[in-house]
């Protein structure tokens, strides 16, 4: 069995789907969490591929970039989709999330930059809301055709984990209300209710993102 070490900040963020994959597969790993204010990241930064996190180490072999990490783990653990076509759809859904996250991130940056309430509302209404409407429409359309309740095929894939975690974050920022989006809420509840994830989800550190 390989030795796995996942290094990321002490938040859910872009590393959480990878953490969920380990728990889903029942595979042990070192969950290395770096405190934002400790100065530890500044010491690690120049030693990591691309100078960013998350980073997955597999027997010392380092893999950067969150999407590359979850795709690698999902294929290794059997959660990438059962056919090449399902794998392509899971990839496409995650790529769609990345497109949306690029827009949503503008709100996070504005918030952390201590922008005024007026400026935040402008970003919210002119940038995030239109992007979210398109994003949710696509996801709802996929779920309307799903017989399993998952986004791809008959079982859980890394795409479900990515979207469920994003919905959790959007909820914490006030952009997602389960009562207004029942199909998306059902997907999140289905993922979070998975027997292999319940223990971890009940005990993991809470974070807004």
Secondary structure, DSSP 8 states (H G I E B T S, - for coil): ---EEEEEESSSGGGHHHHHHHHHHT---EEEEE-GGGSHHHHHHTTSGGG-S-EEEETTEEEESHHHHHHHHHHHHT-S-SSHHHHHHHHHHHHHHHHHHHHHHHHHHHHHTT--HHHHHHHIIIIIHHHHHHHHHHHHHHHHH-SSSSSSTTS--HHHHHHHHHHHHHHHTTS--GGG-HHHHHHHHHHHT-TTTHHHHHHS-----
